[in-house]
Amino acid sequence: MSVSCGPAEQLSAGAKVQRAFDKLGQQKSLSADISLDANADEIYAALKDTEDFERRDADLLEGLKLTSASAFDKPLKDVKSGDENGSGAFKLAKNNGKALLEVRCIGKKYYVRGDLKAFSELPSSKDRDDRAGIDELMRKADELPSSMGAVKNAVKGEWVVLDADAFKELAEKRGKSKNGARGEEEQLDPKSRQQIFDAVRKALGDNAEFKAAGKKGGADHVKVTVPAKKVAADLAKALEPLRKKLGKDGKPSGPDGAPKKDVTVDVAIKNGMISALTLDLSQLDEKVKGKLPLVIGLHGGAGGVMAPSGAQELKPQDLVAAMMRLAMDRMGERGAPNGADGLRI
């Protein structure tokens, strides 16, 4: 498929998209929502021919929304690696708006809550023993001493706060044992980040065609069409110098996985900024039957990330002690070898 439009329209639509991205970068905060714009029947009809996809997976994906947010004391376009005056958030929720998992990062504090019971009731969990296991875990948490109140709160889905410095030593040991220490030359520094941005902008700018698509829902729409395989090849070539920094030694990656056709993204622009990107996933995989729109909603100037009130600090030693206690309880319930009494704390 190829998009046709006159030179004047091409310049106008392309310039509008560029200005909308630039204005987004001038904001100090940004929130992004990622979801499928389809109900369970539509999702199942589109994905049923893909490997290991079942009806309950479609029920799970319906209304599932992932939200991420970031905020800084400067425009996003000026943020560099190492800037410490920022905050971020992550949220996974169902269509009823209730969060399944939420994380907020402010300075060196991480605020976390997860609804284990809600997770166990998701469609993909109904045929397993997850619900009984969660109920048992919550019962065990109630038996923990008052000194482990933060652990109880975490299990019950209430906010807890983790101090990054308190967990630093454990995280460093785990990182070294798995990956070894990464040298400074292997880190993705600001210059490398800029190189990636320039490569993406050039690959899309050299290959993209733009076409105005009218107004809908209070937003101007522009269809941006790119030849997927050529864009993938240009990106692979431009980013090859970064492979060592990213730990990708060996044979260069290529465009083999990209479809041999044009791919179109619908760009929505509201108040002069990009407000949404919509990609029909059926364009990327021939096994996807029918339309399956993936929508990324963007909200520039969404505001700062706030710390929740009442969060109790979860200390490493309390977490380790609780895990040991639960493990010992399990050993006692199963019975010790040779008829010995089970150990309990």
ZADO-1210 file (C-alpha; in nm, 4 decimals, padded with zeros to 6 digits):
<atoms>
<atom x="00.0000" y="00.0000" z="00.0000" code="MET" pos="1"/>
<atom x="00.1251" y="00.3473" z="-00.0770" code="SER" pos="2"/>
<atom x="-00.0136" y="00.6786" z="00.0389" code="VAL" pos="3"/>
<atom x="-00.0553" y="00.9382" z="-00.2336" code="SER" pos="4"/>
<atom x="-00.0875" y="01.3078" z="-00.1718" code="CYS" pos="5"/>
<atom x="00.0280" y="01.6290" z="-00.3293" code="GLY" pos="6"/>
<atom x="00.3517" y="01.8099" z="-00.2271" code="PRO" pos="7"/>
<atom x="00.1621" y="02.0872" z="-00.0442" code="ALA" pos="8"/>
<atom x="-00.0420" y="01.8376" z="00.1626" code="GLU" pos="9"/>
<atom x="00.2683" y="01.6266" z="00.2286" code="GLN" pos="10"/>
<atom x="00.4535" y="01.9286" z="00.3704" code="LEU" pos="11"/>
<atom x="00.1564" y="02.0505" z="00.5691" code="SER" pos="12"/>
<atom x="00.0713" y="01.7148" z="00.7313" code="ALA" pos="13"/>
<atom x="00.4349" y="01.6285" z="00.7973" code="GLY" pos="14"/>
<atom x="00.5094" y="01.9696" z="00.9466" code="ALA" pos="15"/>
<atom x="00.2015" y="01.9430" z="01.1688" code="LYS" pos="16"/>
<atom x="00.3211" y="01.6086" z="01.3088" code="VAL" pos="17"/>
<atom x="00.6746" y="01.7416" z="01.3640" code="GLN" pos="18"/>
<atom x="00.5490" y="02.0497" z="01.5482" code="ARG" pos="19"/>
<atom x="00.3178" y="01.8328" z="01.7603" code="ALA" pos="20"/>
<atom x="00.6092" y="01.6120" z="01.8681" code="PHE" pos="21"/>
<atom x="00.8244" y="01.9174" z="01.9401" code="ASP" pos="22"/>
<atom x="00.5534" y="02.0675" z="02.1626" code="LYS" pos="23"/>
<atom x="00.5259" y="01.7374" z="02.3495" code="LEU" pos="24"/>
<atom x="00.8999" y="01.7546" z="02.4216" code="GLY" pos="25"/>
<atom x="00.8591" y="02.1042" z="02.5647" code="GLN" pos="26"/>
<atom x="00.6394" y="01.9726" z="02.8471" code="GLN" pos="27"/>
<atom x="00.7807" y="01.8919" z="03.1904" code="LYS" pos="28"/>
<atom x="00.5624" y="01.5840" z="03.2369" code="SER" pos="29"/>
<atom x="00.4177" y="01.3113" z="03.0202" code="LEU" pos="30"/>
<atom x="00.1728" y="01.0275" z="03.0752" code="SER" pos="31"/>
<atom x="00.1187" y="00.7397" z="02.8309" code="ALA" pos="32"/>
<atom x="-00.1689" y="00.4887" z="02.8291" code="ASP" pos="33"/>
<atom x="-00.1322" y="00.1673" z="02.6288" code="ILE" pos="34"/>
<atom x="-00.4339" y="-00.0539" z="02.5543" code="SER" pos="35"/>
<atom x="-00.6164" y="-00.2473" z="02.2845" code="LEU" pos="36"/>
<atom x="-00.9207" y="-00.0721" z="02.1379" code="ASP" pos="37"/>
<atom x="-01.1237" y="-00.3935" z="02.1085" code="ALA" pos="38"/>
<atom x="-01.3574" y="-00.6102" z="02.3135" code="ASN" pos="39"/>
<atom x="-01.2872" y="-00.9714" z="02.4071" code="ALA" pos="40"/>
<atom x="-01.4749" y="-01.1136" z="02.1067" code="ASP" pos="41"/>
<atom x="-01.2759" y="-00.8956" z="01.8655" code="GLU" pos="42"/>
<atom x="-00.9467" y="-00.9761" z="02.0360" code="ILE" pos="43"/>
<atom x="-01.0130" y="-01.3504" z="02.0253" code="TYR" pos="44"/>
<atom x="-01.1230" y="-01.3400" z="01.6607" code="ALA" pos="45"/>
<atom x="-00.8019" y="-01.1572" z="01.5700" code="ALA" pos="46"/>
<atom x="-00.5572" y="-01.3698" z="01.7703" code="LEU" pos="47"/>
<atom x="-00.7109" y="-01.7174" z="01.7882" code="LYS" pos="48"/>
<atom x="-00.4793" y="-01.8467" z="01.5139" code="ASP" pos="49"/>
<atom x="-00.1657" y="-01.7380" z="01.6979" code="THR" pos="50"/>
<atom x="00.0259" y="-01.9865" z="01.9087" code="GLU" pos="51"/>
<atom x="-00.1228" y="-02.0869" z="02.2468" code="ASP" pos="52"/>
<atom x="-00.3848" y="-01.8094" z="02.2465" code="PHE" pos="53"/>
<atom x="-00.7059" y="-01.9037" z="02.4267" code="GLU" pos="54"/>
<atom x="-01.0400" y="-01.7358" z="02.4867" code="ARG" pos="55"/>
<atom x="-00.9501" y="-01.6585" z="02.8474" code="ARG" pos="56"/>
<atom x="-00.6456" y="-01.4665" z="02.7220" code="ASP" pos="57"/>
<atom x="-00.8799" y="-01.2437" z="02.5215" code="ALA" pos="58"/>
<atom x="-01.0930" y="-01.1903" z="02.8325" code="ASP" pos="59"/>
<atom x="-00.7773" y="-01.0904" z="03.0205" code="LEU" pos="60"/>
<atom x="-00.6634" y="-00.8394" z="02.7572" code="LEU" pos="61"/>
<atom x="-01.0037" y="-00.6720" z="02.7280" code="GLU" pos="62"/>
<atom x="-00.9874" y="-00.3438" z="02.9134" code="GLY" pos="63"/>
<atom x="-00.6335" y="-00.4031" z="03.0400" code="LEU" pos="64"/>
<atom x="-00.4463" y="-00.0726" z="03.0456" code="LYS" pos="65"/>
<atom x="-00.0809" y="00.0029" z="03.1130" code="LEU" pos="66"/>
<atom x="00.0012" y="00.3585" z="03.2170" code="THR" pos="67"/>
<atom x="00.3430" y="00.5132" z="03.2647" code="SER" pos="68"/>
<atom x="00.4231" y="00.8689" z="03.3671" code="ALA" pos="69"/>
<atom x="00.7282" y="01.0855" z="03.4214" code="SER" pos="70"/>
<atom x="00.7810" y="01.4395" z="03.5463" code="ALA" pos="71"/>
<atom x="01.0884" y="01.6609" z="03.5731" code="PHE" pos="72"/>
<atom x="01.1804" y="02.0165" z="03.6696" code="ASP" pos="73"/>
<atom x="01.2733" y="02.0917" z="03.3062" code="LYS" pos="74"/>
<atom x="01.1283" y="02.0222" z="02.9596" code="PRO" pos="75"/>
<atom x="01.1441" y="01.6547" z="02.8664" code="LEU" pos="76"/>
<atom x="01.3606" y="01.7311" z="02.5633" code="LYS" pos="77"/>
<atom x="01.6310" y="01.8672" z="02.7967" code="ASP" pos="78"/>
<atom x="01.6367" y="01.5708" z="03.0365" code="VAL" pos="79"/>
<atom x="01.9720" y="01.3928" z="03.0438" code="LYS" pos="80"/>
<atom x="02.0844" y="01.0638" z="03.1912" code="SER" pos="81"/>
<atom x="02.1660" y="01.1144" z="03.5588" code="GLY" pos="82"/>
<atom x="01.9144" y="01.3924" z="03.6214" code="ASP" pos="83"/>
<atom x="01.7857" y="01.3292" z="03.9727" code="GLU" pos="84"/>
<atom x="01.5032" y="01.5810" z="03.9983" code="ASN" pos="85"/>
<atom x="01.2481" y="01.3574" z="03.8352" code="GLY" pos="86"/>
<atom x="00.9688" y="01.1243" z="03.9352" code="SER" pos="87"/>
<atom x="00.7957" y="00.8389" z="03.7588" code="GLY" pos="88"/>
<atom x="00.5011" y="00.6047" z="03.7882" code="ALA" pos="89"/>
<atom x="00.3753" y="00.2764" z="03.6459" code="PHE" pos="90"/>
<atom x="00.0229" y="00.1394" z="03.6698" code="LYS" pos="91"/>
<atom x="-00.1485" y="-00.1736" z="03.5417" code="LEU" pos="92"/>
<atom x="-00.5265" y="-00.1619" z="03.5702" code="ALA" pos="93"/>
<atom x="-00.8443" y="-00.3224" z="03.4377" code="LYS" pos="94"/>
<atom x="-01.1290" y="-00.1322" z="03.2741" code="ASN" pos="95"/>
<atom x="-01.2978" y="-00.0708" z="03.6097" code="ASN" pos="96"/>
<atom x="-01.0095" y="00.1646" z="03.6893" code="GLY" pos="97"/>
<atom x="-00.8868" y="-00.0353" z="03.9882" code="LYS" pos="98"/>
<atom x="-00.5095" y="-00.0793" z="03.9898" code="ALA" pos="99"/>
<atom x="-00.3689" y="-00.4325" z="03.9824" code="LEU" pos="100"/>
<atom x="-00.0135" y="-00.3068" z="04.0292" code="LEU" pos="101"/>
<atom x="00.1168" y="00.0428" z="04.0865" code="GLU" pos="102"/>
<atom x="00.4672" y="00.1796" z="04.1404" code="VAL" pos="103"/>
<atom x="00.5704" y="00.5399" z="04.2003" code="ARG" pos="104"/>
<atom x="00.9320" y="00.6513" z="04.2092" code="CYS" pos="105"/>
<atom x="01.0166" y="00.9818" z="04.3772" code="ILE" pos="106"/>
<atom x="01.3846" y="01.0451" z="04.4371" code="GLY" pos="107"/>
<atom x="01.5226" y="00.7296" z="04.5960" code="LYS" pos="108"/>
<atom x="01.1876" y="00.6186" z="04.7366" code="LYS" pos="109"/>
<atom x="00.9728" y="00.3556" z="04.5637" code="TYR" pos="110"/>
<atom x="00.6061" y="00.3408" z="04.6575" code="TYR" pos="111"/>
<atom x="00.4460" y="00.0077" z="04.5665" code="VAL" pos="112"/>
<atom x="00.1116" y="-00.1652" z="04.5951" code="ARG" pos="113"/>
<atom x="-00.0257" y="-00.4745" z="04.4259" code="GLY" pos="114"/>
<atom x="-00.3704" y="-00.6313" z="04.4528" code="ASP" pos="115"/>
<atom x="-00.2844" y="-01.0028" z="04.4757" code="LEU" pos="116"/>
<atom x="-00.6477" y="-01.1047" z="04.5166" code="LYS" pos="117"/>
<atom x="-00.7480" y="-00.9135" z="04.2027" code="ALA" pos="118"/>
<atom x="-00.4642" y="-01.0814" z="04.0124" code="PHE" pos="119"/>
<atom x="-00.5885" y="-01.4249" z="04.1200" code="SER" pos="120"/>
<atom x="-00.9374" y="-01.3423" z="03.9927" code="GLU" pos="121"/>
<atom x="-00.8235" y="-01.2470" z="03.6426" code="LEU" pos="122"/>
<atom x="-00.9628" y="-01.4711" z="03.3653" code="PRO" pos="123"/>
<atom x="-00.6269" y="-01.6383" z="03.3013" code="SER" pos="124"/>
<atom x="-00.6115" y="-01.7510" z="03.6651" code="SER" pos="125"/>
<atom x="-00.9582" y="-01.9035" z="03.7074" code="LYS" pos="126"/>
<atom x="-00.8568" y="-02.2555" z="03.6059" code="ASP" pos="127"/>
<atom x="-00.5652" y="-02.2699" z="03.8475" code="ARG" pos="128"/>
<atom x="-00.5254" y="-02.2789" z="04.2251" code="ASP" pos="129"/>
<atom x="-00.4066" y="-01.9189" z="04.2428" code="ASP" pos="130"/>
<atom x="-00.7071" y="-01.7964" z="04.4387" code="ARG" pos="131"/>
<atom x="-00.6662" y="-02.0575" z="04.7117" code="ALA" pos="132"/>
<atom x="-00.2944" y="-01.9837" z="04.7272" code="GLY" pos="133"/>
<atom x="-00.3534" y="-01.6100" z="04.7655" code="ILE" pos="134"/>
<atom x="-00.6129" y="-01.6673" z="05.0377" code="ASP" pos="135"/>
<atom x="-00.3627" y="-01.8852" z="05.2239" code="GLU" pos="136"/>
<atom x="-00.0886" y="-01.6243" z="05.1871" code="LEU" pos="137"/>
<atom x="-00.3161" y="-01.3540" z="05.3260" code="MET" pos="138"/>
<atom x="-00.4076" y="-01.5768" z="05.6183" code="ARG" pos="139"/>
<atom x="-00.0397" y="-01.6381" z="05.6906" code="LYS" pos="140"/>
<atom x="00.0292" y="-01.2652" z="05.6698" code="ALA" pos="141"/>
<atom x="-00.2289" y="-01.2018" z="05.9413" code="ASP" pos="142"/>
<atom x="-00.0249" y="-01.4289" z="06.1696" code="GLU" pos="143"/>
<atom x="00.2919" y="-01.2218" z="06.1311" code="LEU" pos="144"/>
<atom x="00.3975" y="-01.0158" z="06.4349" code="PRO" pos="145"/>
<atom x="00.3125" y="-00.6470" z="06.4520" code="SER" pos="146"/>
<atom x="00.6782" y="-00.5624" z="06.3838" code="SER" pos="147"/>
<atom x="00.6183" y="-00.6878" z="06.0270" code="MET" pos="148"/>
<atom x="00.3267" y="-00.4541" z="05.9662" code="GLY" pos="149"/>
<atom x="00.4712" y="-00.3363" z="05.6341" code="ALA" pos="150"/>
<atom x="00.4821" y="-00.6948" z="05.5063" code="VAL" pos="151"/>
<atom x="00.1172" y="-00.7389" z="05.6042" code="LYS" pos="152"/>
<atom x="00.0262" y="-00.4187" z="05.4219" code="ASN" pos="153"/>
<atom x="00.2113" y="-00.5318" z="05.1090" code="ALA" pos="154"/>
<atom x="00.0274" y="-00.8649" z="05.0991" code="VAL" pos="155"/>
<atom x="-00.3088" y="-00.6929" z="05.1510" code="LYS" pos="156"/>
<atom x="-00.2521" y="-00.4505" z="04.8642" code="GLY" pos="157"/>
<atom x="-00.1831" y="-00.1385" z="05.0665" code="GLU" pos="158"/>
<atom x="00.0910" y="00.1122" z="04.9905" code="TRP" pos="159"/>
<atom x="00.4423" y="00.0413" z="05.1172" code="VAL" pos="160"/>
<atom x="00.7594" y="00.2396" z="05.0535" code="VAL" pos="161"/>
<atom x="01.1043" y="00.0991" z="04.9794" code="LEU" pos="162"/>
<atom x="01.4255" y="00.2936" z="05.0272" code="ASP" pos="163"/>
<atom x="01.6497" y="00.2358" z="04.7240" code="ALA" pos="164"/>
<atom x="01.9680" y="00.2727" z="04.9316" code="ASP" pos="165"/>
<atom x="01.8480" y="00.0103" z="05.1786" code="ALA" pos="166"/>
<atom x="01.8139" y="-00.2462" z="04.8982" code="PHE" pos="167"/>
<atom x="02.1241" y="-00.1321" z="04.7066" code="LYS" pos="168"/>
<atom x="02.3688" y="-00.3885" z="04.8427" code="GLU" pos="169"/>
<atom x="02.1332" y="-00.6797" z="04.7724" code="LEU" pos="170"/>
<atom x="02.0622" y="-00.5516" z="04.4201" code="ALA" pos="171"/>
<atom x="02.4333" y="-00.5060" z="04.3458" code="GLU" pos="172"/>
<atom x="02.5167" y="-00.8585" z="04.4586" code="LYS" pos="173"/>
<atom x="02.2370" y="-00.9991" z="04.2452" code="ARG" pos="174"/>
<atom x="02.3472" y="-00.7961" z="03.9424" code="GLY" pos="175"/>
<atom x="02.7109" y="-00.9026" z="03.9711" code="LYS" pos="176"/>
<atom x="02.6257" y="-01.2686" z="04.0126" code="SER" pos="177"/>
<atom x="02.4115" y="-01.2693" z="03.6972" code="LYS" pos="178"/>
<atom x="02.5676" y="-01.0172" z="03.4640" code="ASN" pos="179"/>
<atom x="02.8930" y="-00.9048" z="03.6144" code="GLY" pos="180"/>
<atom x="02.9763" y="-00.5411" z="03.6688" code="ALA" pos="181"/>
<atom x="02.9048" y="-00.3263" z="03.3646" code="ARG" pos="182"/>
<atom x="03.1775" y="-00.0778" z="03.2771" code="GLY" pos="183"/>
<atom x="03.1154" y="00.2891" z="03.2160" code="GLU" pos="184"/>
<atom x="03.1868" y="00.2401" z="02.8465" code="GLU" pos="185"/>
<atom x="02.8954" y="-00.0039" z="02.8205" code="GLU" pos="186"/>
<atom x="02.6354" y="00.2279" z="02.9709" code="GLN" pos="187"/>
<atom x="02.3823" y="00.4121" z="02.7591" code="LEU" pos="188"/>
<atom x="02.5047" y="00.7697" z="02.8139" code="ASP" pos="189"/>
<atom x="02.3233" y="01.0879" z="02.7004" code="PRO" pos="190"/>
<atom x="02.5276" y="01.1042" z="02.3779" code="LYS" pos="191"/>
<atom x="02.4187" y="00.7500" z="02.2900" code="SER" pos="192"/>
<atom x="02.0579" y="00.8310" z="02.3709" code="ARG" pos="193"/>
<atom x="02.0766" y="01.1295" z="02.1358" code="GLN" pos="194"/>
<atom x="02.2265" y="00.9062" z="01.8663" code="GLN" pos="195"/>
<atom x="01.9310" y="00.6686" z="01.8963" code="ILE" pos="196"/>
<atom x="01.6844" y="00.9571" z="01.8770" code="PHE" pos="197"/>
<atom x="01.8573" y="01.1025" z="01.5687" code="ASP" pos="198"/>
<atom x="01.8627" y="00.7605" z="01.3989" code="ALA" pos="199"/>
<atom x="01.4909" y="00.7063" z="01.4577" code="VAL" pos="200"/>
<atom x="01.4028" y="01.0576" z="01.3425" code="ARG" pos="201"/>
<atom x="01.6135" y="01.0230" z="01.0260" code="LYS" pos="202"/>
<atom x="01.4795" y="00.6769" z="00.9381" code="ALA" pos="203"/>
<atom x="01.1202" y="00.7937" z="00.9707" code="LEU" pos="204"/>
<atom x="01.1799" y="01.1326" z="00.8123" code="GLY" pos="205"/>
<atom x="01.3522" y="00.9851" z="00.5073" code="ASP" pos="206"/>
<atom x="01.0850" y="00.7228" z="00.4470" code="ASN" pos="207"/>
<atom x="00.7548" y="00.8475" z="00.5871" code="ALA" pos="208"/>
<atom x="00.4625" y="00.9764" z="00.3850" code="GLU" pos="209"/>
<atom x="00.1979" y="01.1909" z="00.5533" code="PHE" pos="210"/>
<atom x="-00.1673" y="01.2367" z="00.4704" code="LYS" pos="211"/>
<atom x="-00.4219" y="01.4503" z="00.6519" code="ALA" pos="212"/>
<atom x="-00.7104" y="01.2331" z="00.7726" code="ALA" pos="213"/>
<atom x="-00.9610" y="01.4885" z="00.8971" code="GLY" pos="214"/>
<atom x="-01.0883" y="01.5617" z="01.2443" code="LYS" pos="215"/>
<atom x="-01.2403" y="01.3168" z="01.4916" code="LYS" pos="216"/>
<atom x="-01.3137" y="01.3410" z="01.8626" code="GLY" pos="217"/>
<atom x="-01.1768" y="01.6937" z="01.8799" code="GLY" pos="218"/>
<atom x="-00.8382" y="01.5888" z="01.7366" code="ALA" pos="219"/>
<atom x="-00.6756" y="01.6350" z="01.3964" code="ASP" pos="220"/>
<atom x="-00.5624" y="01.3040" z="01.2469" code="HIS" pos="221"/>
<atom x="-00.2672" y="01.2359" z="01.0185" code="VAL" pos="222"/>
<atom x="-00.1889" y="00.8996" z="00.8580" code="LYS" pos="223"/>
<atom x="00.1863" y="00.8325" z="00.8670" code="VAL" pos="224"/>
<atom x="00.2927" y="00.5504" z="00.6344" code="THR" pos="225"/>
<atom x="00.6371" y="00.3900" z="00.6262" code="VAL" pos="226"/>
<atom x="00.7841" y="00.0900" z="00.4389" code="PRO" pos="227"/>
<atom x="00.8447" y="-00.1305" z="00.7396" code="ALA" pos="228"/>
<atom x="01.1372" y="-00.3319" z="00.6040" code="LYS" pos="229"/>
<atom x="01.3296" y="-00.0290" z="00.4761" code="LYS" pos="230"/>
<atom x="01.2837" y="00.1573" z="00.8036" code="VAL" pos="231"/>
<atom x="01.4033" y="-00.1489" z="00.9961" code="ALA" pos="232"/>
<atom x="01.7112" y="-00.1776" z="00.7698" code="ALA" pos="233"/>
<atom x="01.7964" y="00.1935" z="00.8071" code="ASP" pos="234"/>
<atom x="01.7597" y="00.1751" z="01.1847" code="LEU" pos="235"/>
<atom x="01.9773" y="-00.1374" z="01.2090" code="ALA" pos="236"/>
<atom x="02.2534" y="00.0317" z="01.0087" code="LYS" pos="237"/>
<atom x="02.2350" y="00.3614" z="01.1995" code="ALA" pos="238"/>
<atom x="02.2348" y="00.1955" z="01.5411" code="LEU" pos="239"/>
<atom x="02.5092" y="-00.0576" z="01.4733" code="GLU" pos="240"/>
<atom x="02.7794" y="00.1542" z="01.6496" code="PRO" pos="241"/>
<atom x="02.5731" y="00.1268" z="01.9690" code="LEU" pos="242"/>
<atom x="02.5595" y="-00.2521" z="01.9715" code="ARG" pos="243"/>
<atom x="02.8612" y="-00.2900" z="02.1994" code="LYS" pos="244"/>
<atom x="02.7282" y="-00.0314" z="02.4450" code="LYS" pos="245"/>
<atom x="02.3982" y="-00.2162" z="02.4549" code="LEU" pos="246"/>
<atom x="02.5654" y="-00.5530" z="02.5028" code="GLY" pos="247"/>
<atom x="02.4723" y="-00.6790" z="02.1539" code="LYS" pos="248"/>
<atom x="02.8015" y="-00.8189" z="02.0284" code="ASP" pos="249"/>
<atom x="02.8080" y="-01.0525" z="01.7325" code="GLY" pos="250"/>
<atom x="02.6132" y="-01.0587" z="01.4081" code="LYS" pos="251"/>
<atom x="02.4335" y="-00.7310" z="01.3312" code="PRO" pos="252"/>
<atom x="02.0581" y="-00.7423" z="01.3672" code="SER" pos="253"/>
<atom x="01.8635" y="-00.6832" z="01.0469" code="GLY" pos="254"/>
<atom x="01.5143" y="-00.6199" z="00.9157" code="PRO" pos="255"/>
<atom x="01.4278" y="-00.9895" z="00.8678" code="ASP" pos="256"/>
<atom x="01.1343" y="-00.9759" z="01.1086" code="GLY" pos="257"/>
<atom x="00.9742" y="-00.6696" z="00.9507" code="ALA" pos="258"/>
<atom x="00.6843" y="-00.7213" z="00.7078" code="PRO" pos="259"/>
<atom x="00.7489" y="-00.6567" z="00.3376" code="LYS" pos="260"/>
<atom x="00.4860" y="-00.3865" z="00.3098" code="LYS" pos="261"/>
<atom x="00.3927" y="-00.0374" z="00.4165" code="ASP" pos="262"/>
<atom x="00.2683" y="00.0130" z="00.7713" code="VAL" pos="263"/>
<atom x="00.0419" y="00.3022" z="00.8677" code="THR" pos="264"/>
<atom x="00.0115" y="00.4714" z="01.2054" code="VAL" pos="265"/>
<atom x="-00.2765" y="00.7066" z="01.2858" code="ASP" pos="266"/>
<atom x="-00.1434" y="01.0138" z="01.4677" code="VAL" pos="267"/>
<atom x="-00.3956" y="01.2217" z="01.6640" code="ALA" pos="268"/>
<atom x="-00.3089" y="01.5839" z="01.7441" code="ILE" pos="269"/>
<atom x="-00.4975" y="01.7860" z="02.0044" code="LYS" pos="270"/>
<atom x="-00.4081" y="02.1311" z="02.1390" code="ASN" pos="271"/>
<atom x="-00.1034" y="02.1280" z="01.9134" code="GLY" pos="272"/>
<atom x="00.0450" y="01.8141" z="02.0743" code="MET" pos="273"/>
<atom x="00.0418" y="01.4458" z="01.9893" code="ILE" pos="274"/>
<atom x="-00.2476" y="01.2973" z="02.1859" code="SER" pos="275"/>
<atom x="-00.2569" y="00.9402" z="02.0545" code="ALA" pos="276"/>
<atom x="-00.0843" y="00.6925" z="01.8236" code="LEU" pos="277"/>
<atom x="-00.2895" y="00.4035" z="01.6856" code="THR" pos="278"/>
<atom x="-00.1380" y="00.1022" z="01.5109" code="LEU" pos="279"/>
<atom x="-00.3412" y="-00.1856" z="01.3677" code="ASP" pos="280"/>
<atom x="-00.1385" y="-00.4902" z="01.4789" code="LEU" pos="281"/>
<atom x="-00.2701" y="-00.6965" z="01.1892" code="SER" pos="282"/>
<atom x="-00.0266" y="-00.5003" z="00.9714" code="GLN" pos="283"/>
<atom x="00.2667" y="-00.6616" z="01.1499" code="LEU" pos="284"/>
<atom x="00.1618" y="-01.0271" z="01.1603" code="ASP" pos="285"/>
<atom x="-00.0335" y="-01.2187" z="00.8969" code="GLU" pos="286"/>
<atom x="-00.1634" y="-01.4533" z="01.1675" code="LYS" pos="287"/>
<atom x="-00.3649" y="-01.1674" z="01.3163" code="VAL" pos="288"/>
<atom x="-00.7051" y="-01.1813" z="01.1470" code="LYS" pos="289"/>
<atom x="-00.9091" y="-00.8640" z="01.1357" code="GLY" pos="290"/>
<atom x="-00.8304" y="-00.5266" z="01.2848" code="LYS" pos="291"/>
<atom x="-00.6660" y="-00.5098" z="01.6265" code="LEU" pos="292"/>
<atom x="-00.5880" y="-00.1463" z="01.7130" code="PRO" pos="293"/>
<atom x="-00.3168" y="-00.0796" z="01.9697" code="LEU" pos="294"/>
<atom x="-00.3633" y="00.2700" z="02.1101" code="VAL" pos="295"/>
<atom x="-00.0984" y="00.4752" z="02.2882" code="ILE" pos="296"/>
<atom x="-00.2612" y="00.7775" z="02.4469" code="GLY" pos="297"/>
<atom x="-00.0187" y="01.0612" z="02.5275" code="LEU" pos="298"/>
<atom x="-00.0858" y="01.3414" z="02.7748" code="HIS" pos="299"/>
<atom x="00.1743" y="01.6164" z="02.7852" code="GLY" pos="300"/>
<atom x="00.1758" y="01.8396" z="03.0919" code="GLY" pos="301"/>
<atom x="-00.0044" y="01.5711" z="03.2919" code="ALA" pos="302"/>
<atom x="00.1411" y="01.6996" z="03.6201" code="GLY" pos="303"/>
<atom x="00.3815" y="01.5616" z="03.8788" code="GLY" pos="304"/>
<atom x="00.3881" y="01.2191" z="04.0397" code="VAL" pos="305"/>
<atom x="00.2739" y="01.2438" z="04.4011" code="MET" pos="306"/>
<atom x="00.3711" y="01.0213" z="04.6925" code="ALA" pos="307"/>
<atom x="00.0711" y="00.8340" z="04.8398" code="PRO" pos="308"/>
<atom x="-00.0146" y="00.9035" z="05.2012" code="SER" pos="309"/>
<atom x="00.0114" y="00.6449" z="05.4757" code="GLY" pos="310"/>
<atom x="00.2727" y="00.4220" z="05.3099" code="ALA" pos="311"/>
<atom x="00.4676" y="00.2143" z="05.5648" code="GLN" pos="312"/>
<atom x="00.8370" y="00.1457" z="05.5020" code="GLU" pos="313"/>
<atom x="00.9171" y="-00.2089" z="05.3964" code="LEU" pos="314"/>
<atom x="01.2690" y="-00.2876" z="05.5162" code="LYS" pos="315"/>
<atom x="01.4871" y="-00.5603" z="05.3607" code="PRO" pos="316"/>
<atom x="01.5329" y="-00.7424" z="05.6885" code="GLN" pos="317"/>
<atom x="01.1568" y="-00.7577" z="05.7481" code="ASP" pos="318"/>
<atom x="01.0974" y="-00.8962" z="05.4005" code="LEU" pos="319"/>
<atom x="01.3668" y="-01.1630" z="05.4413" code="VAL" pos="320"/>
<atom x="01.2390" y="-01.2568" z="05.7873" code="ALA" pos="321"/>
<atom x="00.8817" y="-01.2911" z="05.6592" code="ALA" pos="322"/>
<atom x="00.9926" y="-01.5128" z="05.3699" code="MET" pos="323"/>
<atom x="01.1900" y="-01.7353" z="05.6069" code="MET" pos="324"/>
<atom x="00.8947" y="-01.7610" z="05.8428" code="ARG" pos="325"/>
<atom x="00.6564" y="-01.8614" z="05.5635" code="LEU" pos="326"/>
<atom x="00.9084" y="-02.1173" z="05.4342" code="ALA" pos="327"/>
<atom x="00.9482" y="-02.2708" z="05.7791" code="MET" pos="328"/>
<atom x="00.5703" y="-02.2856" z="05.8179" code="ASP" pos="329"/>
<atom x="00.5467" y="-02.4827" z="05.4946" code="ARG" pos="330"/>
<atom x="00.8140" y="-02.7242" z="05.6110" code="MET" pos="331"/>
<atom x="00.6249" y="-02.7776" z="05.9336" code="GLY" pos="332"/>
<atom x="00.2960" y="-02.8413" z="05.7543" code="GLU" pos="333"/>
<atom x="00.4544" y="-03.0992" z="05.5251" code="ARG" pos="334"/>
<atom x="00.6197" y="-03.2734" z="05.8148" code="GLY" pos="335"/>
<atom x="00.9889" y="-03.3178" z="05.8855" code="ALA" pos="336"/>
<atom x="01.1789" y="-03.6356" z="05.7797" code="PRO" pos="337"/>
<atom x="01.1707" y="-03.9448" z="05.9996" code="ASN" pos="338"/>
<atom x="00.8597" y="-03.8285" z="06.1761" code="GLY" pos="339"/>
<atom x="01.0326" y="-03.5379" z="06.3475" code="ALA" pos="340"/>
<atom x="00.8202" y="-03.2447" z="06.4497" code="ASP" pos="341"/>
<atom x="00.8054" y="-02.9616" z="06.1971" code="GLY" pos="342"/>
<atom x="01.0015" y="-02.6501" z="06.2778" code="LEU" pos="343"/>
<atom x="00.8094" y="-02.3283" z="06.3259" code="ARG" pos="344"/>
<atom x="00.9043" y="-01.9779" z="06.4257" code="ILE" pos="345"/>
</atoms>
